[in-house]
Amino acid sequence: MNIGLFGGSFDPIHRGHLALAQAAASRYALEQVLFVAANVPPHKQKPPVTAFIHRYAMVALATQDERRFVPSLLEAPEWAGGANYSIDTVRRLKQTLKKSDRLFFLIGMDAFKDIANWREARALLGECDFIVASRPRYSLRDVAESLPEDLRPPAAVIRPFHKQPAKGDLVLPGVTLHLLEGIHQGVSATAIRAAAAQGKPLARWLDPRVADYIKKHGLYRGKRLDK
């Protein structure tokens, strides 16, 4: 079985997240995509993210119509404790999978650009395939240069890559990347939180059930919205 792991703050989950997951599931025959809301994302501890229970509830609402999408408690407070690191989540998940299962890690290009600074990045890239949602302004060279130094091809090899768009597969010793193009929807969680704080309609960015949940619970009112 092909299984996707899609982690993030999901603060809130929006149409861009769903579009990425739908495209990845179709392109790579993913039978399940686990949406893993982080308890405490290491890079987003200040200002505090919305309480886990709210973010998990919004994920559950947004994914309930797609049978392949599964809201996951892999990083719930009672399981993950403090800050969540992807390498720990992946290893914990793989302990529950069959040997025949193939795991894919879904990530946007903006986040992938920082992958070399993630905890045990080299090990993480070797644990599963990565599906990277590329953007038009990125080249194949940008992708290759984002890898940890010991996984990058020699500079002379990747120099010509700047003329090639970030699409297709990039298979190197210790890492397999699938570059998924054409799904960027220009949706920003920061913009959504700012709109919610001002009481503006959110339906253009969110599943209607998520928009209603935010309104009902008064989420994002009176919070810092700059990060």
ABEGO torsion letter per residue (X at the ends): XBBBBBBEAGOBBBAAAAAAAAAAAAAAGBABBBBBBBABBAAAAOBBBBBAAAAAAAAAAAAAABAABBBBAAABAAAAEBBBBAAAAAAAAAAABBAABBBBBBBBAAAAAAAAABBGAAAAAAABBBBBBBBAABBAAAAAAABBAAABBBAAAAAAAAABBBBEBBBBBGBBBBBBBGABAGBBAAAAAAAAAAGBBAAAABBAAAAAAAAAAGBGBGBBAAX
